[in-house]
């Protein structure tokens, strides 16, 4: 994936709260597409190996959640977090993280991640197929800027984190916003 590429069109199977269902599990299935999520907006998309994992839960997701206003001030409409986890897991993780600013996208089948070229085998960690860690600025479904952690490979012995951090994306956005010297 690189700047200028259009995101792949896929359908995500999500669960959304619907009080009409009542009871202890007031959720219904709702399919949303790439177009539904990304058309007509400038967004941050970041993907990570898994919900509830240490780096993802301690640094990356909270970093984006807590800096929402900075992203908004630099022209970002929404922030999306994606993982190769199903909607049940992603919703529980969002609840556990008390998310208010970041929306989670479940790529349970890994189809979007595979079509992005970011699906890797993490069987060495007992995970199976997961996403390599990356982030992107996406404008109306087209990648404006791409932030991929180094070492993309199956069964990588490490889980690098830095290139796809909120600080990296904010740095890019701030630099892009700066006026050209006269």
C-alpha positions as CSV (number, residue, x, y, z in Angstrom):
1,X,0.0,0.0,0.0
2,X,1.2,3.5,-0.6
3,X,0.0,7.1,-1.0
4,X,-2.4,7.5,-3.9
5,X,-3.9,4.0,-3.7
6,X,-7.7,3.6,-3.2
7,X,-8.8,1.5,-0.3
8,X,-10.2,-1.9,-1.2
9,X,-14.0,-2.1,-1.2
10,X,-15.2,-4.7,1.3
11,X,-18.1,-5.3,3.6
12,X,-17.6,-5.3,7.4
13,X,-20.0,-7.3,9.6
14,X,-20.6,-5.1,12.6
15,X,-22.8,-5.3,15.7
16,X,-24.5,-2.1,16.7
17,X,-26.5,-1.2,19.8
18,X,-30.3,-1.2,19.1
19,X,-32.5,-0.7,22.1
20,X,-35.5,-2.1,20.2
21,X,-33.9,-5.5,20.8
22,X,-34.0,-5.0,24.6
23,X,-32.7,-7.6,26.9
24,X,-29.1,-8.2,28.0
25,X,-27.7,-8.1,24.4
26,X,-29.4,-5.2,22.6
27,X,-27.3,-5.5,19.4
28,X,-28.1,-6.2,15.8
29,X,-26.0,-7.0,12.8
30,X,-25.3,-4.2,10.5
31,X,-23.1,-4.5,7.4
32,X,-21.1,-1.4,6.4
33,X,-18.8,-1.0,3.4
34,X,-15.5,0.7,2.9
35,X,-17.4,3.4,1.0
36,X,-19.9,3.9,3.9
37,X,-16.9,4.5,6.3
38,X,-14.5,6.5,4.2
39,X,-16.4,8.4,1.5
40,X,-16.5,12.2,1.8
41,X,-14.3,12.3,4.8
42,X,-10.6,12.8,5.7
43,X,-9.8,10.2,8.4
44,X,-7.1,8.4,10.3
45,X,-7.1,4.6,9.9
46,X,-4.8,2.6,12.1
47,X,-4.5,-1.1,12.3
48,X,-2.9,-3.3,14.8
49,X,-2.3,-7.0,15.6
50,X,-5.1,-7.5,18.1
51,X,-7.7,-6.1,20.6
52,X,-6.7,-6.4,24.2
53,X,-2.9,-6.8,23.4
54,X,-0.4,-4.8,25.4
55,X,1.0,-2.3,23.0
56,X,-2.3,-1.8,21.3
57,X,-4.2,-1.3,24.6
58,X,-1.6,0.7,26.5
59,X,-0.1,3.0,23.9
60,X,-1.6,3.0,20.4
61,X,-5.3,3.1,20.9
62,X,-5.2,5.4,23.9
63,X,-2.8,7.7,22.1
64,X,-5.3,8.2,19.3
65,X,-8.2,8.4,21.7
66,X,-6.6,11.1,23.8
67,X,-5.4,13.3,20.9
68,X,-8.7,13.5,19.0
69,X,-8.9,17.3,19.3
70,X,-5.4,17.7,17.9
71,X,-6.4,15.6,14.9
72,X,-9.6,17.5,14.4
73,X,-7.7,20.8,14.5
74,X,-5.5,19.5,11.7
75,X,-8.4,18.5,9.4
76,X,-9.3,15.0,10.4
77,X,-13.0,14.1,10.6
78,X,-12.8,10.7,12.2
79,X,-10.4,8.2,13.6
80,X,-10.8,4.5,12.9
81,X,-9.1,1.5,14.6
82,X,-9.1,-1.8,12.7
83,X,-8.0,-5.2,13.7
84,X,-8.5,-8.8,12.5
85,X,-10.9,-9.5,15.3
86,X,-14.7,-10.0,15.1
87,X,-17.2,-7.4,16.0
88,X,-17.9,-9.0,19.4
89,X,-14.3,-8.6,20.4
90,X,-13.9,-5.2,19.0
91,X,-17.0,-3.9,20.7
92,X,-15.9,-5.3,24.1
93,X,-12.4,-3.8,23.6
94,X,-14.0,-0.4,22.8
95,X,-16.1,-0.7,26.0
96,X,-13.1,-1.7,28.1
97,X,-11.1,1.2,26.8
98,X,-14.1,3.6,27.3
99,X,-13.7,4.9,23.8
100,X,-15.5,8.1,22.9
101,X,-13.4,9.4,20.0
102,X,-12.1,6.4,18.1
103,X,-14.4,4.1,16.2
104,X,-13.5,0.4,15.9
105,X,-13.8,-1.6,12.7
106,X,-13.9,-5.4,12.9
107,X,-12.1,-7.1,10.0
108,X,-13.0,-10.5,11.4
109,X,-12.3,-12.4,8.2
110,X,-9.1,-10.4,7.5
111,X,-10.4,-9.6,3.9
112,X,-9.7,-5.9,4.1
113,X,-6.3,-6.5,5.7
114,X,-5.3,-9.1,3.1
115,X,-6.4,-6.8,0.3
116,X,-4.3,-4.0,1.8
117,X,-1.3,-6.3,1.7
118,X,-0.9,-6.2,5.5
119,X,-2.2,-9.7,6.5
120,X,0.6,-11.6,8.3
121,X,0.9,-14.9,10.1
122,X,1.6,-14.4,13.8
123,X,1.4,-18.1,14.7
124,X,4.8,-17.7,16.5
125,X,2.8,-15.7,19.1
126,X,-0.3,-18.0,19.0
127,X,-2.4,-15.4,17.1
128,X,-2.8,-16.9,13.7
129,X,-3.4,-14.4,10.8
130,X,-3.4,-10.8,11.9
131,X,-2.7,-7.3,10.7
132,X,0.8,-5.8,10.5
133,X,0.8,-2.5,12.4
134,X,0.2,0.5,10.2
135,X,-1.6,3.8,10.0
136,X,-2.8,6.0,7.2
137,X,-4.4,9.4,6.5
138,X,-7.2,8.6,4.1
139,X,-9.0,11.3,2.1
140,X,-12.3,10.2,0.5
141,X,-11.2,6.6,0.3
142,X,-7.7,7.4,-1.1
143,X,-4.5,7.0,0.9
144,X,-3.0,10.4,1.4
145,X,-0.1,9.3,3.6
146,X,1.1,5.8,4.7
147,X,2.8,4.9,8.0
148,X,4.0,1.2,8.1
149,X,6.1,-0.3,10.8
150,X,9.4,-1.8,9.5
151,X,9.9,-5.5,9.0
152,X,6.6,-6.6,7.5
153,X,6.8,-10.4,7.5
154,X,5.2,-13.6,8.8
155,X,6.2,-14.7,12.3
156,X,8.3,-11.6,12.9
157,X,10.0,-12.0,16.3
158,X,9.1,-8.4,17.4
159,X,6.1,-6.1,17.3
160,X,7.6,-2.7,16.2
161,X,5.7,0.4,17.1
162,X,6.6,4.0,16.4
163,X,6.1,4.8,12.7
164,X,2.3,4.3,13.1
165,X,2.0,6.2,16.4
166,X,-0.3,9.2,16.8
167,X,2.7,11.4,17.2
168,X,4.0,10.4,13.7
169,X,0.7,11.2,12.1
170,X,0.3,14.5,13.9
171,X,3.8,15.5,12.8
172,X,2.8,14.8,9.2
173,X,-0.4,16.7,9.5
174,X,1.2,19.7,11.2
175,X,4.0,19.9,8.6
176,X,1.4,19.7,5.8
177,X,-0.6,22.5,7.3
178,X,2.4,24.8,7.6
179,X,2.4,27.6,5.0
180,X,5.1,27.5,2.3
181,X,8.0,29.9,2.9
182,X,7.8,33.0,0.8
